[in-house]
Amino acid sequence: MKRMINLRRLEFAVTYNCSSQCIHCFIDEEKKNKYPGHIGKEGARIVKDVAELYELESVMTFGGESLLYPEDTCAIHQTAAELGIPIRQIITNGLWTKDSDRMREIAAMVVDSGVNELLISIDVFHASYVSINILTEVAQVFLDLGLEKIKWNPCWVKSYSDDNKYNLETKKLLENVKYLGLSMGKGNVISPDGAAVKNLTEFMPAKIIYPTGECSDQPYTYNLDNLKSICIEPNGDISICPSFIMGNALAEDIKELLLNYDPYQVREMRCVLEKGMKGLLELAEQAGIQLDSTGYYTICDMCKEIVNKLN
């Protein structure tokens, strides 16, 4: 059923361990507890296996902080470079070690591995843990090493144009690093996930009792019968979206999992594809599942709760 998968992007959440504990983080304690480790050197093998089936355009590593495990991260990108995958990206907060010499050593490893785009997190949230001096030192080291594509990667509250106190402080930080001449990436907008829900409640969208829409309406998500991206979790789980795992790339043959993928053979997936959220609600009602009476921020929130309770 390869026709249902047209992978163009392979992501690795190398680890959910992190050198900061930002109040806007999309990763919650449940996810950290579920995935306490790191991918290990098998990540490189996974890149090779997936690239045998699909013409990948990009490989990205993130976390947590993926460069807490530079050997894992660089092995992934070196393999991607050797296979000719054009875009090889890392998102980093810039704090992998407090030792300046070790920081430079890791930066050299990153460049030597073939990474060709570095996205450095910079915003008021990360600034509580990573000083502007550390960020500018890291950026300068990569500039000196000749990495051409380095971008600041801020996270905005509500939107870039919203003049809330968090965005104003983030914009000040960006002004302070302007002298380095780096461009600003698209960045992200905080999502109603993880720590942000608890710490930034006033900026969350209104909940809806029964949200509607399609999977592809959500950020970084595709319809279940037209997958263009997957994410490998720290333990090897192949994440399709917040609700569904295809299998485990460390315990199973990922090529077989991809080639045999058929969402119409999975009850909950089939309901989503054929009836949308209405189908899932019907399943929940048949199973006697009580839903959150306060509603949900997104269809993903509702879908994840129903799928978890059904299984």
N, C-alpha and C positions, 0 to 999 in steps of 0.2 A: 504493500500500500504506500509505496514511496511517493505517489502522486499527492498524498495528503500532507507531505512535508517537502518544503522547498527551502531548506536551511540556507541562510545567507550570513548568519551571525551566530557565533558560539561564545558564550560568556562563562566565566568561572568566578564563583564566589569562593575564592581561595580559602578564606577563613572569615568567621564573624568575630574573632578576637580583634581588639582594636586598642590603639594607644590613647583614644579619647572616649568620652561618654556623653556625646552631644545630646542636648534636649530635643533636637528635631529629628533624631535618627529614625529611619523607617524599620529598623530591626528591633524587635521586642525581645523580652527575656525568654519567652517560649522558644523562639527561633534559636537564640544563643544556646539554650540548654539542649535543644534537639541536635544542633550541629556544633559541638564544642571544639572540634579539632581543625585540621587543615587538609587540603586535598592530597598532598604528597607528590612524589615525582610521577605518579600515574597520570597526572594531568597532561603531560606531553604525549603519552600514548593515546589518550582520548582525542586529542587534536588530530593526530595522524589517522585514527580510525574514522572519525567523522569526515575528514577531508577526502577520504577514499570514496565517499558516497555523494558528497555535495561540493559545489564550487563556492566555498566560503569567501565572503568579502571582508569579514572582520572577526577578530578575536579580541575580547576584552577581559581583563582581570580587575577585580575590585574586592571589597569586603564589607564590614570590618576594614582592616588595613592589610592588603595582600602582601606588602613588602615587609611585614613582620616575618614572612617566610620567603625570602628573596630567591632561594634555590628553586622552590616550587614554581614561583611566578615566572622566573626567567627561563626555566625549562619549557614552560608552555609557549612563551613568545619565541624562543629560539626555534622550536619545532615549527611554529606558524611561519616564521621567516624562511626557514629551509623549504617549506612547502609552497612558498610564494603567495601566501595569503596577504593581500595588499595592506589592510589596516590592522595595526597591532597596538592596542591602547591599554593604558593603566590609569585607573583613578586612584589617587593617593592623597592622604592628608599631610604628607611631608614629614611625619614623625615616626620613624622606624627604629631609631636608636638615639640616645643622647650623646653618643661618641661621634665627634665630627669626622674622624678618620674612617670609622666604620660606615658612616653615612656616605662618604665619598666612594668608598669601596662598593657599596650597594648600588650607587648611582652608575658607576662604571659597568657593573654587571648588567644593569638594565639596558644601557645603551649597546653594549656588546651583544646582548641577546636579540637585538633587532627591533625593540620597541620603537615605533616611529610617531607615537602621539602620547603625550603625558598631560593628564588633566589634574591640576592641583586644586584641592578644595580650599576655598577661602570665603569665609563669611563670619558673621558675628558669633555663630554657634561654635565653629571650630576654634575661633580665637580664644575661647576660654581654656583651651588645652594646648594649642599650638601657637606659639608667638609669631608675630609678623617677622621677627628677625630670623626665625628658623625657616619660614616659608621663603623669604628672599634669598637666604643662603642656599637652600635646596635648588631653587630656580636658577640661581647663578651658576651653581655647579653643573647643572644639566646644559645650560647655555655654553659653558666653557668646554663641555664634552662634545659639543656639536649637534645636540639634538635640536632639530629645526622646529618641530611642532610642539610647543609647550603652551598650554592655555590655563588661565584661571577658571575654576569651576565652582561658581557660587551657588548657594541654595537660597531661593527667594521665598518670602512669605506672601501667599496669595498670588502675587505676580511681581515682575520686575518694576512695574510702574506704580505699585501701591506704596504710598509714603508712610508705612508703619515704622515703628522705632527700630525694628530689627533690620529692615531693608536700608534704612538711612545709615545705620552703623556699618553695614556691609559695604555700602557705596563709599564710605569714608576709607575703609580698608583698601578698596580697589584704587582709590585715588593715591594712597600712600605707596602703592607698588607700581604705579604707572611708569615710573622712570626706567623700569626694566624692559619696557617695550613689548610685553607679552599681550596677546589678544585675550579677550574674554570669551569663553565658550558659552554655549547655550545655557549650561547650568541646569538646575532643577527647581521645581516649586515643591515646597513641603507637601507631603501627602498624608491623608488620614490613616497612618499606620504607626505601629511601634510607639516609641517614646513621645512622638509629636502629639498623639491623641491626648496623652495625659498632661503634657507640659504646655501645649499651645492650643488648648481647647477653644479659646475665643476666636481663633483664626480658621477653625475647621468649617467645612460646608455644613449646611443643615442636613440632618438625617432624613431619610425617606423610608416610610414603612415598608413598601415593596418596590425597590428601585428597578428600573427597566433599562434595556439597552443590549448591545452585543459586546462580546469579549474584545473585539477590535476597537471599541470606543475607549477602552482603558489604556493608560500609558504603558508602553513597552509590552503590549499584549496583542496576540493574534487570535483569529478564530481557530478553533480546535481542529478544523479540517484544512487548514492552510498555514501550518507552522513555518515561520521564517527564522525563528530564534529559539534557542533553548539555553538554560543555565545549569551548569554543573555545580551542585552544592558541595560543601567541604567534605562530606562523607561519600560523595559519588552519586547521590541522587540526581536524576535528570528531571529538572523542574520545567514543566510546560508553562505553569502560571501559579499563582498562590494556592490554588485548589488541587491541582493534579500533578502527580509524579509518574513519569513513564516507566521507571525502573531504576536500577542502580548500576552505574557504569563501572564500578569496581568489582561488583559481584556477578554481573551478567555481561554478555556480549553486546556492547552498545550498537554495533552494526545490525545485529539481529533485531534488537528492540526498535530501532528506527525503521528498518525495512518492513517489520510486521506491525507497525503502529496502525491501529484502526480505532478511532474514537467512537465509531458506531457500535463497537463491541463492548463498550463500557457504559453501563446503564445511565449513570449521571451525565456523562459526556453526550451520549445520544440525546438525552432530554434537552440539554442546552442547545445542541445543534438543530433539533427538530422543532422545539417549542420555546426556546429561549428561557428566560427566567420563570415564565409561567409553568413550564414543564418541571423545573426544580421545585417550585412551590407545590405542585400537585404531588410530587414524590414525598415531600416533607409532610403534607397533610395525610397521605396514605400511611405513612410510618408513625403518625401521631407526634411529630416533632413540634415542640413549642419554639416559636421564633421570638427574637428580641422585640418586645413591644415598643421600644423606643425607636426602632428602625435601624437603618444602615447608611453608612456614608456612600458606599458604592455597590454595584452588583457583585464585585469581587468579595466584599465583606459578607454579603448574604450567601453567595455561592459557597464560600469556604466553610461557613458555619453549617450549612445544610449537608455538604459532602462529608465533613468530619463527623457529624452526628449520625449520618446514614451508615458510616463505616466504623 
